[in-house]
Amino acid sequence: MYQVILEMAARKIHVIAEFETKEAALAKYVSLIDANKGSPITPQGKYNIRKKPE
């Protein structure tokens, strides 16, 4: 299971979505970056992908 997350200040993490495959998570990540003018960095934090913690 993979998560698309927004890493915010003070080490807070907001989970945007969860996916079964890394490819599906990557597709969502790329769509978020495209919507943000090609940058993973937003005023709230930074988009990233991670493996779901157990």
JODA-V57507 format. One record per pair of residues at least 4 apart in sequence whose ideal C-beta (glycine too) atoms are under 6 Angstrom apart, sorted by the first residue. I is the first residue (numbers start at 0). J is the second residue. If there is no record, write none. Layout:
i={I:I}
j={J:J}
This chain:
i={0:0:1:1:1:1:2:2:2:2:3:3:3:3:3:3:4:4:4:4:5:5:5:6:6:6:6:7:7:7:16:18:18:24:28:31:32:35:39:39:40}
j={17:51:18:21:24:50:14:17:49:51:15:16:24:27:28:48:12:14:47:49:13:44:46:12:44:45:47:11:43:44:27:23:24:48:48:46:39:41:45:46:45}
